[in-house]
């Protein structure tokens, strides 16, 4: 009896494998719009229709689809290619950022009736978006149009849609694994069950006897060279403490061996048959205990690894004092001190970490290693692979497709190294794709912090002691710690400042780069203390801040070390606080009509400052050239993962060349076709790569005008660029003709641009919440959310608003419930979305976003960064509002309902 299923109107007779889910069945047949996000029916990215009904295809057995009609996102459009109304609405509203979840939302939305559309929180309870904050999705469903079509040369400052938008809504945008690779093998990893142990022996004989297994890799196959998984322009920023496969494991979940086989099932079976003999070692999971004398040493390495104090498990530290805090506190009438704690948070990008690699022939005919990876740093990853395996740059190519979310988590080399090793051994293509569980215990998290703050009522003295738990490896540890005590202290002008900060090893899952890069953890503590000091001194919290914040043109001072290239190139913090004041004044003294009777009401503010780029240089090179058909091409290295830089680069170029964005193609994130780019992190896509693009586009405009004037025998001053031509004193020459004329003259109309990321400016943000608390159930209801953002000249208000909304939503998750929990041995116990709660549609309020009227003297066309910074003031603003409502100062995140209930109960409040 033959199997039969119709997919998007086409019959398929292939019988599924035993136990195969419909998602895998569909993807194996090329329907890549069906995404793999969670493996458990939690995220909805794999949603398809079966006989018109939406189902999570990762839970739906493929065999049940026999005789049924299956529709994926690729099948929503009609036979003539006309978009489905839902696809068109998502495109017009730009109801996506990275787009990895979009196919699932489209399929869910297309099946809703009028009653379901009226209750979107319930309708979307099976779908998760990590990027947008959900409001852009709601606008799409409601038919709100955001995108514009501006005139030639008027792209900057307008709501232009993402160039890949049509591909995102039709399911044809290609992410890391959305391709067929002939002869592909699959890798699975065997991971440590112990928090600290020495690997005495590995017996892989039984694994190699599993049918389909080709290779088992252990520490015997790994290079001895130590490195860091963190990716920075300067590798010495991070400690060299990692070996590709190590004979010592330092946390539960560390990879011990890798199995490569014909199928994932065979590779998993091979992992299960490997026998490892361990010598268990003492372990430590608390950072304070790890620094104490006699604690187990996590890394016993020499100075060449650049670990500050290995014997005390301190990977990095900073100590500094400006003035004398002792003298400052001695003069104070009011001193407040408090200890604050923040938790581990998972990046939860819906596309998990993964890479696929193979050998191909280069232009010179030589074989070279090609790695396709979900990475924010293709060029730095290539450089790291070459250093690790002793290869030349020309022997390795690294590229990224469209990346399904990052948030800093993909500023690492977590999978590319071991995949490359397998390909080099087997000379065949190999793929490693993390499961959702592996993301929790095998990738990285946000650093947990303990922050002790001491300050006085006139802010004469400000003192911090910071301990960051970097986990078993120091990737990003010193840099996150250093950044955390930078702008968080520099934004206040206290004459006496002191900091002692430590980044500490423990036997737990490593921490890494995460949106805000340590600043959010310390801002939570500092802004909470500022609020408390204002209350204790009887001063309005906004007035207290206005009295003590730095002003335009002032020198920023942090005891952790001055950054000479950092300056206030535009100032909008006063405007941010005025936005908050305006929101507060809209309410009188009463609770308001929006508050249920008997509920406690409060409002609170948090603010933050952040550097628009990392210290030490962040480099980008760009090339813009005129093509034969009279259009333009941009080549720039930065990766696109919902950050919107592709759109901004097109807008900058369109403005410089007086054309429209549809006449500009862009190539990016491929070390073969573009020049160097440090990476898409530290909010550098606009202010660094964008500036390189601007320089190239401006130079090309000069070249074209000069050449056109010469070609027509006109004065350069009489020539101007138009969308498809150059007009010179009443005459016109098309760009196509200019291209041919330049070619005949042996010339290419092309320009390069470079920017080194220095000097740097600062951006400001302020968040305000009004909330209500039920004293009986301890339910917290956000009544209003207002965010003020000083982004300089806003290149694309729609996209920038989406970054703010998404940052606030992600920060609310970290504030209210997200928590990577570990047991006493350091094992992650929340390794699934259903055990690790992410913000869903119903959890996130609509945030009112206000952009300040500033123009930066450094950023391209006056722009500043605005992808990381919205995250930072959210937690303190919420905690301050909760303090206002309840009278209780909460000092530990997340502010879960049970934690609020217990505090109110102990205080006798309900």
C-alpha positions as a printed Julia matrix, in Angstrom:
910×3 Matrix{Float64}:
   0.0    0.0     0.0
   1.64   3.24   -1.15
   1.85   6.4     0.9
   0.34   9.61   -0.49
   0.38  13.22    0.71
  -0.26  16.52   -1.07
   2.13  19.33   -0.12
   1.25  22.75   -1.5
  -0.79  21.08   -4.22
   1.9   18.61   -5.26
   1.64  14.85   -4.63
   4.39  13.05   -2.72
   4.54   9.28   -2.39
   7.62   9.03   -0.16
   6.82   7.06    2.95
   8.1    8.7     6.16
  10.59   6.96    8.38
   9.31   5.32   11.54
   8.59   8.01   14.13
   9.4   10.88   11.78
   7.63  14.16   12.48
   5.95  16.11    9.73
   8.38  19.03   10.12
  11.41  16.91    9.27
   9.54  15.19    6.45
   8.69  18.56    4.9
  12.17  20.04    5.29
  13.79  16.97    3.74
  11.69  17.65    0.66
  12.81  21.24    0.36
  10.05  23.09    2.17
  12.48  25.14    4.25
   9.89  27.7     5.29
   8.96  25.2     8.0
  11.36  26.07   10.81
  12.92  24.07   13.62
  12.79  26.18   16.77
  12.05  24.18   19.89
  11.62  20.43   19.19
   8.63  20.34   21.54
   5.66  22.28   20.13
   6.39  25.33   22.25
   7.4   28.05   19.75
   5.12  27.57   16.73
   7.84  28.25   14.15
   6.99  24.96   12.42
   3.25  25.66   12.05
   1.64  24.31    8.86
  -1.91  23.59    7.78
  -3.2   20.04    7.52
  -6.51  20.07    5.67
  -6.76  23.75    6.53
  -6.12  23.37   10.26
  -2.93  24.8    11.82
  -0.72  22.25   13.56
   2.75  22.26   15.1
   4.47  19.99   12.61
   7.26  19.06   15.05
   4.65  17.17   17.1
   2.56  15.89   14.21
   3.59  12.4    13.02
   4.27  12.51    9.3
   2.41   9.24    8.83
  -0.81  10.95    9.96
  -0.63  13.27    6.96
  -1.35  10.39    4.58
  -4.2   11.29    2.28
  -4.28  14.87    3.56
  -3.44  18.25    2.09
  -0.53  20.0     3.76
   0.12  23.7     3.2
   3.34  25.4     4.24
   4.12  29.1     4.06
   5.47  28.55    0.54
   1.96  27.47   -0.5
   0.03  30.48    0.86
   0.41  32.57   -2.29
  -1.83  31.69   -5.23
  -0.73  29.96   -8.4
   0.1   33.28  -10.06
   2.38  34.26   -7.17
  -0.06  36.78   -5.73
   0.59  37.07   -2.01
  -1.98  35.84    0.46
  -3.6   38.82    2.26
  -1.84  37.82    5.47
   1.54  37.76    3.75
   0.87  41.18    2.28
  -0.13  42.6     5.68
   3.0   41.27    7.38
   5.08  42.78    4.59
   3.38  46.19    4.75
   3.6   46.38    8.55
   7.03  44.7     8.65
   5.7   42.34   11.27
   9.07  40.65   11.72
  12.74  41.26   12.48
  14.95  38.2    12.08
  11.94  36.47   10.5
  12.61  32.97   11.82
   9.22  32.82   13.57
   7.32  34.59   10.79
   6.23  31.56    8.79
   4.61  30.14   11.91
   2.8   33.4    12.62
   1.62  33.64    9.02
   0.2   30.12    9.09
  -1.48  30.69   12.46
  -2.92  34.05   11.39
  -4.19  32.74    8.05
  -6.37  30.23    9.9
  -7.95  32.68   12.37
 -11.6   33.59   12.2
 -13.01  36.99   13.25
 -13.61  35.89   16.83
 -10.06  34.59   17.18
  -8.58  37.77   15.66
 -10.4   39.73   18.33
  -8.46  37.84   21.03
  -4.87  37.69   19.81
  -3.31  36.87   23.21
  -5.23  33.6    23.14
  -4.84  33.07   19.41
  -1.05  33.37   19.6
  -0.48  31.4    22.78
   1.25  28.71   20.69
   3.65  31.09   18.91
   6.76  32.84   20.23
   8.72  35.77   18.82
  12.0   36.73   20.49
  12.71  39.85   18.39
   9.73  42.13   17.84
   8.03  42.52   21.2
   4.85  41.39   19.35
   3.48  44.84   18.57
   4.64  44.78   14.95
   2.94  41.39   14.63
  -0.27  42.8    16.07
  -0.09  45.71   13.63
   0.31  43.25   10.78
  -2.76  41.28   11.8
  -4.78  44.51   12.17
  -3.71  45.69    8.73
  -1.63  48.68    9.86
   0.7   49.78    7.09
   4.1   51.14    8.14
   6.36  50.91    5.1
   6.75  53.89    2.79
   7.99  54.41   -0.76
   9.97  57.66   -0.69
  11.25  59.63   -3.66
  14.76  59.1    -4.96
  17.43  60.29   -2.57
  14.98  60.68    0.32
  15.35  57.29    1.97
  17.02  58.29    5.25
  14.54  58.9     8.02
  11.74  57.01    6.28
  10.04  53.68    7.0
  11.52  51.48    4.32
  10.86  47.77    4.46
  13.61  45.18    4.81
  15.04  44.11    1.44
  14.49  40.47    2.35
  10.87  41.09    3.38
   9.29  39.36    0.35
  11.48  36.31    0.94
  10.68  36.24    4.67
   6.9   36.27    4.16
   7.03  33.66    1.39
   9.35  31.3     3.26
  12.11  31.58    0.68
  14.64  33.47    2.83
  17.48  31.04    3.43
  18.73  30.56    6.98
  21.72  28.44    7.99
  20.31  25.0     7.26
  17.9   25.91    4.47
  19.9   24.22    1.76
  20.54  20.78    0.33
  24.12  19.53    0.64
  24.84  16.28   -1.23
  26.44  13.56    0.85
  25.76  15.35    4.13
  26.77  13.66    7.38
  25.36  14.52   10.8
  27.16  15.19   14.07
  25.98  14.69   17.64
  27.88  15.46   20.82
  28.47  13.4    23.93
  28.43  15.72   26.94
  29.79  15.51   30.46
  27.54  14.29   33.29
  29.93  15.74   35.87
  30.61  19.35   36.95
  34.37  18.74   37.15
  36.26  15.62   36.12
  39.33  14.34   34.38
  38.76  12.09   31.35
  40.9    9.03   31.95
  39.79   6.92   28.99
  37.34   6.94   26.09
  36.29   3.67   24.46
  34.6    4.35   21.12
  34.7    0.8    19.74
  31.0    0.1    20.27
  30.05   3.46   18.79
  32.05   2.78   15.64
  30.17  -0.5    15.17
  26.83   1.33   14.91
  25.67   1.14   11.28
  26.19   4.49    9.59
  28.77   5.87   12.03
  31.86   7.2    10.24
  33.9    8.94   12.92
  34.27   9.46   16.64
  36.29  12.45   17.81
  37.78  12.71   21.3
  40.42  14.86   22.96
  43.05  12.67   21.33
  41.99  14.16   17.98
  41.87  17.77   19.12
  44.62  20.36   18.67
  46.48  21.22   21.86
  46.09  24.93   21.17
  44.0   26.89   23.68
  41.65  29.64   22.53
  38.49  31.5    23.52
  35.08  30.91   22.01
  34.42  34.67   22.3
  34.91  36.67   19.13
  36.51  40.12   19.37
  38.57  42.12   16.9
  41.49  41.75   19.32
  41.65  38.11   20.53
  43.7   39.09   23.58
  40.58  40.63   25.14
  39.52  37.14   26.18
  41.4   34.4    28.06
  42.71  31.42   26.13
  41.16  28.75   28.35
  39.3   26.47   25.91
  40.4   23.36   24.07
  38.31  21.97   21.23
  37.85  18.68   23.09
  39.45  18.63   26.52
  40.65  15.85   28.8
  39.24  17.87   31.71
  35.56  18.81   31.82
  34.45  21.77   33.91
  30.65  21.82   33.77
  27.74  19.48   33.22
  27.05  19.65   29.51
  30.59  20.25   28.26
  31.29  18.31   25.09
  33.45  15.21   25.56
  33.23  13.51   22.19
  31.59  13.9    18.79
  30.04  11.23   16.6
  29.56  11.73   12.85
  27.14   9.45   11.02
  24.81   9.14    8.06
  21.86  10.26   10.18
  21.19  12.07   13.42
  19.68   8.87   14.82
  22.83   6.89   14.13
  24.99   9.65   15.6
  22.85   9.74   18.75
  23.06   5.97   19.05
  26.82   6.2    18.68
  27.03   8.76   21.48
  25.06   6.43   23.71
  27.57   3.63   23.17
  30.74   5.56   23.99
  32.22   4.5    27.3
  34.07   7.21   29.21
  36.06   6.69   32.38
  36.12   9.8    34.59
  38.02  10.82   37.69
  35.63  13.17   39.44
  37.17  16.35   40.87
  36.0   18.86   43.49
  33.77  21.56   42.07
  32.45  24.98   43.03
  29.32  26.72   41.73
  29.18  29.88   43.85
  31.5   32.72   42.73
  32.15  34.04   46.24
  33.13  30.57   47.39
  35.23  30.16   44.25
  37.37  33.17   45.24
  37.88  31.93   48.79
  41.17  30.27   49.83
  41.16  26.53   49.29
  38.39  26.5    46.7
  38.69  24.02   43.81
  40.66  25.59   40.96
  38.69  25.57   37.72
  41.62  26.47   35.42
  45.18  25.73   36.44
  46.84  27.54   33.57
  49.86  29.8    33.1
  50.11  33.5    32.27
  49.95  32.8    28.55
  46.21  32.19   28.98
  45.74  35.75   30.33
  43.79  34.69   33.43
  44.16  37.29   36.16
  44.43  34.97   39.18
  43.9   31.3    38.27
  44.47  30.09   41.81
  41.55  32.22   43.03
  39.36  31.53   39.98
  39.43  35.22   39.04
  39.56  35.48   35.27
  39.54  39.29   35.29
  39.2   42.14   37.76
  39.17  45.91   37.92
  39.89  48.14   40.91
  39.89  51.9    40.88
  39.08  54.98   42.87
  38.58  58.62   41.97
  38.81  60.99   44.91
  38.14  59.35   48.28
  34.84  57.59   48.89
  35.75  57.36   52.58
  35.88  61.15   52.8
  32.7   61.47   50.78
  30.72  59.14   53.03
  32.15  60.77   56.17
  30.58  64.06   55.1
  27.2   62.54   54.18
  23.97  62.88   56.16
  22.23  60.06   54.3
  23.95  56.91   53.06
  22.17  53.98   51.46
  23.68  50.62   50.58
  22.12  47.49   49.19
  23.09  44.25   47.5
  21.37  43.27   44.25
  21.38  39.99   42.35
  20.56  39.19   38.75
  20.07  35.76   37.23
  21.15  33.79   34.19
  19.06  34.49   31.1
  19.1   32.51   27.85
  19.31  34.33   24.53
  16.59  32.01   23.2
  17.14  32.95   19.57
  14.71  30.72   17.69
  17.4   29.52   15.29
  19.74  27.48   17.45
  23.52  27.42   17.11
  24.74  25.34   14.23
  27.02  25.02   11.24
  27.44  22.96    8.12
  30.83  22.69    6.43
  32.34  21.13    3.34
  35.28  21.35    0.97
  35.01  23.21   -2.32
  37.43  24.43   -4.98
  38.44  28.08   -4.86
  39.17  30.34   -7.83
  42.76  29.11   -7.85
  41.59  25.5    -8.07
  42.8   24.72   -4.57
  40.45  23.05   -2.11
  39.37  25.13    0.82
  37.16  24.64    3.82
  33.75  26.33    3.6
  31.73  26.85    6.79
  28.14  28.08    6.73
  27.21  29.14   10.22
  24.59  30.94   12.27
  27.1   33.56   13.37
  27.32  37.27   14.06
  31.06  37.25   13.24
  31.99  35.48    9.98
  35.39  37.17    9.59
  36.48  36.66   13.18
  35.36  33.04   13.06
  37.41  32.45    9.91
  40.44  33.99   11.59
  39.96  31.79   14.67
  39.61  28.61   12.61
  42.78  29.43   10.7
  44.7   30.02   13.93
  43.35  26.83   15.5
  44.16  24.53   12.57
  47.22  26.3    11.16
  45.52  27.34    7.92
  45.92  30.43    5.75
  42.97  32.8     5.38
  42.59  31.88    1.72
  42.05  28.25    2.73
  38.88  28.98    4.72
  35.6   30.61    3.75
  32.95  31.46    6.38
  29.52  32.71    5.44
  26.21  33.29    7.12
  22.79  33.04    5.55
  20.03  35.0     7.16
  20.61  34.51   10.91
  17.61  33.62   13.04
  18.31  35.87   16.02
  21.48  36.48   17.96
  21.34  38.98   20.87
  25.06  38.46   21.43
  24.83  34.69   21.79
  26.28  34.15   18.32
  29.32  36.32   18.97
  30.98  33.01   19.77
  32.67  30.12   18.01
  30.76  27.29   19.7
  30.14  24.79   16.88
  32.26  25.8    13.9
  35.5   24.43   15.34
  34.37  20.85   15.88
  32.46  20.72   12.59
  35.57  21.91   10.77
  37.68  19.24   12.46
  35.28  16.52   11.33
  35.24  17.79    7.74
  39.01  17.94    7.66
  39.18  14.33    8.83
  36.46  12.9     6.58
  36.65  15.2     3.54
  32.85  15.09    3.46
  30.15  17.64    4.39
  29.15  17.6     8.07
  26.31  19.33    9.9
  25.83  20.08   13.59
  22.56  21.71   14.66
  21.91  22.24   18.35
  18.68  21.07   19.86
  16.76  23.52   22.03
  17.97  21.68   25.14
  21.59  22.04   23.99
  21.07  25.78   23.7
  20.45  25.86   27.44
  23.28  23.63   28.66
  25.75  23.73   25.76
  25.75  27.36   24.63
  26.02  30.48   26.81
  23.83  32.63   29.04
  23.74  36.16   30.38
  26.2   36.66   33.26
  24.63  36.41   36.74
  25.78  39.4    38.82
  25.95  40.31   42.49
  26.23  44.09   42.87
  26.71  45.92   46.15
  26.03  49.65   45.86
  26.8   52.34   48.41
  25.92  55.99   47.77
  25.0   59.12   49.68
  22.03  61.47   49.38
  23.87  64.24   47.54
  25.75  61.73   45.41
  29.09  62.93   46.64
  30.28  59.33   46.79
  29.36  56.25   44.77
  30.9   52.83   45.44
  30.36  49.49   43.72
  31.47  45.95   44.4
  30.6   43.67   41.51
  30.97  39.9    41.17
  30.12  38.36   37.8
  29.81  34.59   37.46
  31.4   33.76   34.11
  30.87  30.02   34.49
  33.39  27.39   33.5
  35.03  29.43   30.73
  35.99  33.08   30.52
  34.63  33.91   27.07
  33.58  37.59   27.31
  34.01  37.46   31.11
  36.6   40.23   31.6
  35.07  42.47   28.93
  31.51  42.13   30.28
  32.76  42.88   33.79
  34.73  45.93   32.63
  31.81  47.31   30.6
  29.33  46.78   33.43
  31.05  49.34   35.65
  31.74  51.84   32.87
  28.77  53.88   31.69
  26.66  52.82   34.69
  28.93  54.96   36.88
  30.07  57.51   34.3
  26.54  58.81   33.73
  26.59  60.27   37.27
  29.05  63.0    38.19
  29.85  62.02   41.8
  33.31  63.42   42.66
  34.23  60.35   44.72
  33.86  56.98   43.0
  35.24  53.55   43.74
  34.83  50.17   42.1
  35.99  46.65   42.82
  34.8   44.17   40.22
  35.57  40.5    39.63
  34.78  38.04   36.87
  34.89  34.6    38.47
  35.11  31.02   37.21
  32.67  28.42   38.54
  31.81  24.88   37.46
  28.63  25.89   35.63
  27.43  26.63   32.12
  29.54  29.44   30.62
  28.16  32.94   30.34
  28.85  35.14   27.34
  27.82  38.24   25.41
  24.2   39.23   25.92
  22.27  42.35   24.92
  23.63  45.2    27.07
  26.9   43.39   27.77
  26.82  43.56   31.58
  25.52  47.09   31.75
  21.92  46.08   32.41
  22.85  44.09   35.51
  24.64  47.0    37.17
  22.15  49.61   35.94
  19.44  47.64   37.76
  21.36  48.07   41.0
  22.49  51.68   40.54
  19.13  53.0    39.36
  17.33  51.23   42.2
  19.64  52.92   44.69
  19.13  56.31   43.04
  15.39  55.89   43.46
  15.82  54.91   47.11
  18.09  57.88   47.81
  15.54  60.23   46.26
  12.84  58.83   48.55
  15.01  59.06   51.64
  15.95  62.68   50.93
  12.42  63.72   49.93
  13.4   64.64   46.38
  11.45  63.77   43.26
  13.33  60.88   41.55
  13.51  62.75   38.25
  14.81  65.89   39.95
  17.36  63.78   41.84
  18.68  62.41   38.57
  18.69  65.78   36.85
  20.83  67.2    39.66
  23.43  64.45   39.37
  23.7   63.29   35.76
  26.43  64.46   33.45
  25.54  67.16   30.97
  26.47  67.87   27.38
  30.18  68.39   26.89
  31.11  67.04   30.32
  33.88  64.51   30.8
  32.74  60.98   31.57
  34.58  59.49   34.53
  34.59  55.88   35.69
  37.06  54.49   38.23
  37.34  51.35   36.15
  39.52  53.21   33.67
  38.97  56.07   31.27
  38.17  55.41   27.63
  39.82  58.29   25.81
  37.91  57.86   22.56
  34.48  58.06   24.23
  32.68  61.39   24.1
  29.22  62.92   24.26
  28.86  63.75   20.59
  25.15  64.44   21.04
  23.06  64.76   24.18
  19.45  63.76   24.65
  19.25  62.56   28.24
  17.46  65.74   29.35
  14.86  65.17   26.64
  14.46  61.53   27.74
  13.68  62.58   31.31
  11.25  65.22   30.04
   9.34  62.52   28.17
   9.0   60.65   31.48
   7.9   63.82   33.27
   5.22  64.43   30.64
   3.92  60.88   31.1
   3.76  61.29   34.89
   1.93  64.61   34.67
  -0.87  63.06   32.65
  -2.09  61.42   35.86
  -3.46  63.17   38.92
  -3.14  62.08   42.51
  -5.83  59.39   42.27
  -5.34  55.81   41.1
  -7.07  56.43   37.75
  -9.94  54.76   35.97
  -7.7   52.0    34.63
  -6.98  50.57   38.1
  -9.18  47.85   39.63
 -10.6   48.77   43.02
  -8.27  48.02   45.92
  -5.18  47.47   43.8
  -1.89  49.14   44.72
  -0.62  51.6    42.1
   2.93  52.78   41.46
   5.17  54.37   38.86
   8.9   54.22   38.38
  11.74  55.33   36.15
  15.1   53.94   35.08
  17.69  55.47   32.77
  20.96  54.41   31.2
  23.84  55.49   29.0
  25.76  53.24   26.64
  28.75  53.64   24.34
  27.9   53.34   20.66
  30.46  50.64   20.02
  33.17  48.67   21.82
  36.54  50.05   22.89
  39.73  49.19   21.09
  38.41  49.43   17.55
  35.57  47.82   15.62
  36.39  47.75   11.92
  34.25  47.71    8.82
  35.1   47.93    5.12
  32.51  48.53    2.44
  32.49  48.79   -1.34
  29.8   50.47   -3.44
  29.91  50.25   -7.21
  27.89  51.03  -10.31
  26.67  47.97  -12.22
  26.17  47.41  -15.93
  22.39  47.84  -15.76
  22.69  51.22  -14.04
  21.96  49.94  -10.57
  24.3   49.76   -7.59
  25.89  47.07   -5.47
  26.94  47.29   -1.81
  29.42  44.78   -0.4
  29.67  44.93    3.4
  30.56  42.24    5.89
  28.01  42.69    8.66
  25.44  39.92    9.18
  21.67  40.43    9.15
  19.73  38.82   12.01
  16.85  41.22   12.47
  19.03  44.18   13.42
  17.93  45.99   10.27
  21.38  47.01    9.11
  20.74  45.82    5.55
  17.91  48.33    5.2
  19.93  51.13    6.77
  22.9   50.51    4.48
  20.61  50.72    1.47
  19.02  53.91    2.8
  22.41  55.57    3.34
  23.5   54.62   -0.17
  20.24  55.72   -1.76
  20.58  59.11   -0.11
  24.18  59.6    -1.2
  23.48  58.51   -4.78
  20.05  60.18   -5.15
  18.39  56.91   -6.08
  15.81  54.5    -4.71
  16.55  51.45   -2.58
  15.09  49.05   -5.13
  18.04  49.97   -7.37
  20.58  48.86   -4.78
  21.63  45.24   -4.22
  23.6   44.2    -1.16
  26.08  41.39   -0.53
  27.1   40.65    3.02
  28.44  38.23    5.65
  30.53  36.1     3.3
  34.3   36.24    3.63
  34.63  35.43   -0.08
  32.64  38.32   -1.52
  33.04  41.19    0.95
  35.9   42.81    2.82
  36.63  42.66    6.53
  34.0   43.4     9.15
  34.54  42.87   12.86
  30.98  41.67   13.28
  27.37  42.49   13.97
  27.62  43.12   17.68
  27.99  46.04   20.1
  25.35  47.93   18.08
  27.94  48.49   15.35
  25.83  47.72   12.27
  24.75  51.32   11.8
  27.45  53.39   13.48
  30.46  51.41   12.19
  29.48  49.42    9.09
  26.99  52.15    8.21
  29.7   54.77    8.34
  31.93  52.67    6.09
  29.04  52.36    3.62
  28.41  56.11    3.8
  32.05  56.91    3.05
  32.04  54.55    0.06
  28.72  55.87   -1.3
  29.78  59.51   -0.91
  33.04  58.83   -2.73
  31.24  56.97   -5.53
  28.87  59.92   -5.99
  31.89  62.19   -6.49
  33.41  59.73   -8.99
  30.2   59.46  -11.02
  29.68  63.21  -11.18
  33.31  63.8   -12.17
  33.16  61.15  -14.88
  29.77  62.34  -16.17
  31.04  65.93  -16.4
  34.08  64.78  -18.35
  31.93  62.54  -20.57
  29.55  65.37  -21.45
  32.09  68.17  -21.44
  30.27  69.94  -18.62
  31.34  71.53  -15.36
  31.08  69.26  -12.34
  29.11  71.93  -10.52
  26.43  71.77  -13.22
  25.89  68.01  -12.75
  23.59  66.22  -10.35
  22.71  62.6    -9.74
  19.21  61.3   -10.42
  17.7   57.87   -9.84
  18.8   56.42  -13.2
  20.93  59.12  -14.77
  23.16  62.13  -14.3
  21.81  65.51  -15.39
  24.35  68.09  -16.5
  23.26  71.59  -17.61
  20.13  70.41  -19.38
  21.66  67.26  -20.8
  21.25  63.79  -19.4
  23.3   60.63  -19.52
  21.95  57.36  -18.2
  23.87  55.4   -15.61
  23.93  52.48  -18.04
  25.69  54.65  -20.62
  28.12  55.93  -18.02
  29.0   52.38  -17.03
  29.76  51.48  -20.67
  31.77  54.67  -21.17
  33.81  53.96  -18.05
  34.41  50.39  -19.17
  35.59  51.59  -22.56
  37.99  53.91  -20.76
  39.32  50.98  -18.73
  37.77  52.26  -15.54
  35.35  50.87  -12.98
  33.11  53.27  -11.07
  33.67  51.88   -7.61
  34.56  53.27   -4.19
  35.71  51.81   -0.91
  34.9   53.01    2.59
  36.44  52.17    5.94
  35.63  53.03    9.52
  37.56  51.93   12.59
  34.87  52.51   15.21
  36.72  55.33   16.98
  35.95  57.91   18.29
  32.71  56.75   19.87
  29.65  58.56   21.12
  27.04  57.61   23.73
  23.31  56.92   23.5
  20.75  57.47   26.26
  17.53  55.7    27.2
  14.84  56.15   29.84
  12.0   53.77   30.68
   8.9   54.52   32.73
   6.23  52.12   33.97
   2.91  52.62   35.67
   1.63  49.42   37.19
  -0.9   48.01   39.59
  -0.58  45.14   42.07
  -3.42  43.04   43.42
  -2.7   42.77   47.17
  -4.67  39.53   47.31
  -3.26  37.49   44.42
  -0.08  39.57   43.88
  -0.85  39.8    40.17
   1.07  42.66   38.57
  -0.56  44.51   35.7
   1.39  46.97   33.57
  -0.9   49.93   32.96
   1.45  51.96   30.82
   4.94  51.6    29.38
   6.84  54.59   27.98
  10.34  54.5    26.52
  12.45  57.5    25.51
  15.37  56.79   23.2
  18.17  59.11   22.16
  19.21  57.45   18.9
  20.47  60.57   17.16
  19.18  60.84   13.61
  16.79  57.91   13.29
  17.51  56.24    9.98
  14.35  54.13    9.85
  11.76  54.97   12.54
   9.76  51.78   11.95
  12.8   49.54   12.35
  14.25  51.52   15.25
  10.93  51.45   17.07
  10.92  47.69   16.57
  14.35  47.42   18.17
  13.12  49.39   21.19
   9.91  47.38   21.48
  11.84  44.13   21.19
  14.45  45.24   23.72
  11.79  46.25   26.24
   9.95  42.95   25.76
  13.11  40.89   26.2
  14.05  42.9    29.28
  10.57  42.39   30.73
  11.07  38.65   30.38
  14.33  38.92   32.3
  12.66  41.18   34.87
   9.58  39.08   35.51
  10.22  35.39   34.96
  13.11  34.23   32.75
  15.65  32.29   34.79
  18.1   29.57   33.76
  17.97  27.46   36.9
  20.82  25.22   38.06
  20.8   22.54   40.71
  23.49  22.17   43.37
  25.87  20.49   40.92
  25.49  23.23   38.33
  23.22  21.23   36.02
  20.67  23.26   34.04
  17.13  22.21   35.02
  15.22  24.52   32.65
  16.37  23.11   29.31
  13.1   23.62   27.41
  10.84  26.56   26.66
   8.01  25.04   28.68
  10.26  25.02   31.75
  11.93  28.31   30.89
   9.18  30.85   30.39
   9.65  33.35   27.57
   7.46  36.44   27.15
   4.48  35.65   24.98
   2.02  37.91   23.21
  -0.19  38.22   26.29
   2.73  39.21   28.56
   3.98  42.25   26.66
   2.25  45.63   26.77
   2.38  48.11   23.93
   5.28  50.4    24.75
   5.03  54.03   23.66
   8.34  54.82   21.96
   9.62  58.4    21.74
  12.75  59.41   19.81
  14.71  62.44   20.9
  15.63  65.31   18.59
  19.4   64.99   18.42
  22.02  64.57   15.73
  25.31  62.93   16.53
  28.6   64.5    15.48
  30.26  61.09   15.01
  27.63  58.66   13.75
  26.75  58.42   10.05
  24.39  61.27    9.12
  23.92  61.92   12.85
  22.78  58.4    13.79
  23.57  56.49   17.0
  23.12  52.87   17.99
  19.81  51.63   19.39
  19.67  47.83   19.45
  21.18  46.94   22.83
  20.46  49.98   24.96
  16.62  49.75   25.31
  17.14  46.62   27.43
  19.12  48.31   30.18
  16.7   50.67   32.03
  13.7   48.32   32.03
  14.36  46.24   35.16
  15.09  49.22   37.45
  12.09  51.15   36.12
   9.86  48.17   36.88
  11.42  47.58   40.3
  11.07  51.27   41.15
   7.4   51.21   40.15
   6.88  48.1    42.27
   8.57  49.86   45.2
   6.26  52.83   44.71
   3.21  50.58   44.72
   4.12  48.25   47.58
   6.67  50.12   49.69
   9.06  47.17   49.31
  12.46  47.36   47.65
  13.01  44.23   45.59
  16.7   43.51   45.07
  16.74  40.2    43.21
  15.64  39.32   39.71
  13.4   37.94   38.39
  10.45  39.58   40.15
   8.35  36.45   39.99
   4.83  36.45   41.33
   5.7   34.11   44.19
   8.61  36.35   45.21
   6.31  39.38   45.26
   3.66  37.42   47.15
   6.11  36.33   49.83
   7.52  39.84   50.29
   4.07  41.37   50.63
   3.01  38.62   53.01
   6.05  39.16   55.22
   5.4   42.9    55.21
   1.77  42.38   56.17
   0.51  43.9    52.93
  -2.43  41.67   52.14
